[in-house]
Amino acid sequence: MSQASLTKAGLQALLTPQESVLVLIDHQPFQFANLHSHEPTMIVNNVVALAKTAKVFGVPTILTTVLESRGGSLIKALQDVFPDQKPIDRTFINTWEDQRVVDAVKKTGRKKLILAALWTEICLAMPAIQAAGEGYEVFAVTDASGGVTREAHDMAVQRLIMAGVVPITWMAVAGELQRDWARQDTAQKVGESIFAAHGGGTGIAFAWELQLLNQKAGAA
């Protein structure tokens, strides 16, 4: 049995902050303009939450765009998470064919590769499939990615699974990186800065729980 198959199950198959690297691909105006698999504002919310999660856990994050002069700059909400980082601007449709991106990933020394992209069927599928074939454990964040149609997104996810890529959502990424709520240094940031701001119903429930805890603390 190969190492790749071994890491699909068991504790070692889960994400850790120490082993992971995140690449965010082409969250630009042109791509959002033809995004029809999801509500665009949801993808904005989710990819920003994913980026903030990576930052909290110290996961190296690589930003990249394609033909920025024509497709537009990275969306502001995402760039604001890493204000000092200049995205790698490519001509290659397949991000993994741009040696600068590959070198940036290799420089981290990490083998758990987390990807999110617009569009799923092209800009996510191509690098994910290639990187998986080169020995990386690839995780595709499906709710921070989207396609030109629902069918395009869904077929891409199926294709990724067939290639050994693991589909995952941004909140699941956060959960695996946190792993234990006793890790207070990150738990508070995840809850208050990320879940509360981007977690929808989970964020509302978390705010309610904090309110109850504060009330109990005040009554003590």
N, C-alpha and C positions, 0 to 999 in steps of 0.2 A: 504494500500500500504506500502511495506517495505521500510526502509531507503535505502537499496541497490538499489531498483528501482527508488527511488526519485533522487539519485545522478547520474543517467544516463542522465539527462537533466537539463538545467538551469545553471546559473552561478556557482553554487556549484559543478557542474560536471567537471569543468575545473581544471587543475593542478595549484597549487600554490607552491612557494618555501617553505613556512612554513609547508605545509602538506605532502610533498613528500619525499620519500626515494627511492634510485636507487640501484638495485642489478644487477651486470654484471656477467654473468655465462659462464665459459668455452670457452673464446676466446683464444684458445690454438692451437699449430701447428697440433696436431692430428685431431682436429675438422675441421680446415681449409683445411686439406688435402682431405677431402671427402665432401667439400662444393660445391654443384653444382646448387643451386637455384639462386645464385647471383655471380657476379664477386667478388672473394675474396678481391681484393684491395678496392672495394666499401664498403664492410662490415667493413674493417679496418678503412677506412676514417670515416664512419658513427658512429661506436662505440666510436672512439676517440673523435669525435665531441660531442657525447652525454655525454661522461665523462667530457669533458671540460665545457660543458654547466652546468652540475650539480655542478661543482666546482665553477664556476662564481656565481651561485645563492645560494651557501651554502647548497645545497641538500646533505644530508649524502649519501655516496656511499660505498657499500659493494662489494668487489671483491672476486670471488670464482673460484676455479679450481677443476677438478676431476682427481685423480690419476696423479698428476703432474710429478712423477718420470717416468711415461710411456707416458703420453700425452703431456708433455712439459710444460714449464712455460708460464704464461700469456704473450701475445705478448708485446714486448718492448714498442711500441708506446702507448699502453694503460697503462702499468705499470708506464711509465714516467709521466703520468698525476698525479699519486698518488705515488711518488717514495718511500715514507716512510711507505706505507701500505702493509702488508703481506697478500696475498690472503688466504682465508680459503680453505684449500685443503681437498676434500671430497672423500669418497668411495661411498656414496649414489648417484645414478643416478639422483634421484629427490632431488634437492637442499633443498626443503622445509621439507624433512625428516631429514636433518641435524640440530640438535637442536642449534648448534652454530650460524648458519645463522639466524634461526628464532629468537633466543635471541637477535642477533645484530639488527634485524629489530625492534623488540619490544622495545628495549632500546631507540630507537629514538622517540617513542611515536606517530609515524606518520602512517596514514592509507591509503594514496595514494601510492601504490606500483608500481614503474616503473621497468620493467624487460626487459633485452635483453640477448639472449643466442645463443649458437651453441650446438646442433641443435634445430631448431624451434619445430619439431615434438616430441622431447623427452625432452631436457633440458630446453626448454621454456614452453612447454605445461604442463608438470607435476606440477612444482611449481605454475604456474599461476592458474591452475584449482583448486589446493588444497587451495591456499591462498584466492582465490575468495570465496571458500566455507567456509572460516573461518572469513569472514567479512571484508576483505581488498578490496579496490577499486583498481583493478589491470589493469595496462596499459602495453601492450606488444609492444615494439618498433620493428616493423616488418622489417625496413630497416637497423637495427643494429643486426639483427638475420638472420639465414639462415639454410636451410635444405640440406639433401643429394641429393634431387632432387627438381625441381620446384613444382612438384605435392605434395611432402611431406610437403614443406613449406606452400603451399596454403591450403592443407587439414587441416594442423595444425591451421592456422589462422581461418578457418571456425569453427573448433572445439572450439577454444578459444572464438569466438564470441557467440557460442551456450551456453557456460558456463558463459557468462556475462562479459568476459574480453574485454577491449577496445583496439582495434588496433590503433596504432599511429606511426608517423615517427619522427625521431630525430629533424627535423626542426620544426615540430609542437610542440614538447615538448618545444623547445627553445622559440617559439612564445607565448605559454601559460604562461610560467614562466616569460617572459618579460612583456607581456600584454600591456605596455604603453611605447612608445619610449621617453616619457618625464622623465622616470626613468634613468637619465644620468649615475648613478653610475654603472649600468650594461649594458646599451645600447651600450656604446663605446666598451666594452669588447666583447659583443656578436657580434657586427659588425666587428670589426677589428681583433679579435683574433680567432673567431670561423667561422662566415660566410665567411669571406675573405679567410680563409685557407681551409675550408672544404665544402663550400656551392655551389661549381660548378658555374653555371650561376648566381645564386643569389650573390655569392661572387664577381664575375666579375662586376655585375651591381652595387653592393655596392661600389667597388673601384672606379668605374666611377663616381658615385654620389659624393664621397669624393673629387675626383679630381676637379669636377665642383665647389663644395663648396669652396675648397681652392683657386681656380682661382678667384672666386667672392670676397673672403676675401682679396686676394692680390690686386685686382683692387680697392677696397674700400679706 
